Amino acid sequence: MSKLNDFRLLSFDVYGTLIDWETGILDSLRPILLKNNQTCRNDVLAVVHGCENEQMKKTPDMKYSELLNTIHPHICQKLECVPPTAEESQAFSQRIGMWPAFPDTVDALQRLSKHYKLVVLSNVDNESFAYTNEGPLEKFAFDAILTAEDIGSYKPDPRNFEYLFKYVKEHFDIEKNCILHTAQSQHHDHHAIKPFGVKSSWIARQGARTGDKGDEVYDWKFYTLGEMADALEKELESQSL
C-alpha cells in the first residue's frame, strides 16, 4: 500500500496527537510552580515524561488519572518544589478532561471519518477520556475507544497493539495491514508498532518534544492532522478525475 486512501482504518493516539498534552500538563502544574515562585522551565516536560514512564512500567494496570496523582509528588520533588498536599495532587490528576484539543483536530476527524473507521488507542483511563470527548473533542463519535484501562498495560507495550489488531479484526473484519496508525510520539507509538509491520502516519506537532527517540520512523509525516486530511482529500480528488 502506498496511498493514504488504501487503508480502511486509522488508529489514533490521543494525548499529544489530538489533544495538546504538553500544554495541558504545563497548565496543570502551573499552580504548584507559582506556589514555589517558579516558572515553566524547559526541563519540566522531560521530568514529567520520565516520572510517567517509570510509573507506567511499575504499575501497568494503574488508571492514568491515578498514575498522575501518584507521580505528582515525585515531579514536585524533582522540580525542587515543596511537597504538594494530597488535594493538590488530586487536582493535578483531575485536569485531564480540560487539556485542550489542537485547533485542527475536530474538523480533521470529521473529514477523515468519511473515508476511514476511526479507533482510539490511548494510554488513558475510560473516565478521563469520556471527559475529554465530552469537552475538547466535542462529542466526536469514534468507531471504537480502546484505553490502557481496558488493556491492562500502557504503550509502548506490544500488548496494546495486539489488543488493537484483535479488536478490529473481530468487530470490523479489518486486518492489520489495512490499519494506518496515526500518532505524535515516536517512543509510545511509531517505534512500538513498527515490528508488527503496520504503517504509520507521524503527526509531528511543531515544538512537541515528548516521546522523541532520536531516530524517526514513519511512512507519512504531517505537521497537523488537518494536513493529513488535506492530503487524503487530494488523493481522492485526483483518483476521481
Buried (B, 14 or more C-beta within 10 A) or exposed (E): EEEBBEBBBBBBBBBBBBBBBBEBBBBBBBBBBEEEEBEBEEEBBBBBBBBBBEBBEEEBEBBBBBBBBBBBBBBBBBBEBEEBEEEBBBBBBBBBBEBBBBEBBBEBBBBBBEBBBBBBBBBBBBBBBBBBBEBBBEEBEBBBBBBBBBBEBBBBBEBBBBBBBEBBEEEBEBEBBBBBBBBBBBBBBBBBBBEBEBBBBBBBBEEBEBBEEEEEBBBBEBBBBBBBBBBBBEBBEEEEE
